[in-house]
Amino acid sequence: MRVGEGERARGVEGQRVRAGEDECVRVGEGERARAGDELPPLEIEITRTLIVAGAIASRDYQDVHHDAELARHRGSPDVFMNILTTNGLVGRYITDHYGPDAVLRKVAIRLGAPNYPGDTMVLTGKVEEVEGDTATVRVVGANGIGRHVTGTVTVTLPPGGAS
């Protein structure tokens, strides 16, 4: 549960607070992370421009990420998103939720179903564990054909940072 949805945190910004036996970290103005918290979903339209721009930005010039004809020649129905773009979108998902002062400590992801142009990927997350000011969030990104990405993100939450 997030603060403001039936419960208020007490204490100084950035201070750990206890809610029953669950230890929490306060984030932003009353926000905090607790094991079991679910992050709101983020829908990302998968466009050809996003796929190509992500490949170029990450210096991944493999033809399957920018040339539809060559991608089809290699057995793919179209160009598809590379892992570095997916990694960046997963990081964005976490920092959009916890704020720009959140520090990504570890991103461990695995790809599954490809992200093709014209689809939508929906990222969801659930806090698995909180230790001190650090949370581990399980992230899943699903599209129209299955799970595109699964993994965990370890993030240090800022004291008094934006949420």
BELRA-V447198 format. One record per residue. N is the residue number from 1. RES is the residue in one letter. OMEGA is omega as a letter, one per 40 degrees, with the letter a starting at -180 (999 if undefined). Layout:
N;RES;OMEGA  N;RES;OMEGA
This chain:
1;M;i  2;R;i  3;V;a  4;G;i  5;E;i  6;G;a  7;E;i  8;R;i  9;A;i  10;R;i  11;G;a  12;V;i  13;E;i  14;G;a  15;Q;i  16;R;i  17;V;i  18;R;i  19;A;a  20;G;i  21;E;a  22;D;i  23;E;a  24;C;i  25;V;i  26;R;a  27;V;i  28;G;a  29;E;i  30;G;i  31;E;i  32;R;i  33;A;i  34;R;i  35;A;a  36;G;i  37;D;i  38;E;i  39;L;i  40;P;a  41;P;i  42;L;i  43;E;i  44;I;i  45;E;i  46;I;i  47;T;i  48;R;i  49;T;i  50;L;a  51;I;a  52;V;a  53;A;i  54;G;i  55;A;i  56;I;a  57;A;a  58;S;i  59;R;i  60;D;a  61;Y;i  62;Q;a  63;D;a  64;V;i  65;H;a  66;H;a  67;D;a  68;A;a  69;E;i  70;L;i  71;A;i  72;R;i  73;H;i  74;R;i  75;G;i  76;S;i  77;P;a  78;D;i  79;V;i  80;F;a  81;M;i  82;N;a  83;I;a  84;L;i  85;T;i  86;T;i  87;N;i  88;G;i  89;L;i  90;V;i  91;G;i  92;R;i  93;Y;a  94;I;a  95;T;i  96;D;a  97;H;a  98;Y;i  99;G;a  100;P;i  101;D;i  102;A;a  103;V;i  104;L;a  105;R;a  106;K;i  107;V;a  108;A;a  109;I;i  110;R;i  111;L;i  112;G;a  113;A;a  114;P;i  115;N;i  116;Y;i  117;P;i  118;G;i  119;D;i  120;T;i  121;M;i  122;V;i  123;L;i  124;T;a  125;G;i  126;K;i  127;V;i  128;E;a  129;E;i  130;V;i  131;E;a  132;G;i  133;D;a  134;T;i  135;A;i  136;T;a  137;V;i  138;R;a  139;V;i  140;V;i  141;G;a  142;A;i  143;N;a  144;G;a  145;I;i  146;G;i  147;R;i  148;H;a  149;V;i  150;T;i  151;G;i  152;T;i  153;V;i  154;T;a  155;V;i  156;T;a  157;L;a  158;P;i  159;P;i  160;G;a  161;G;i  162;A;i  163;S;999
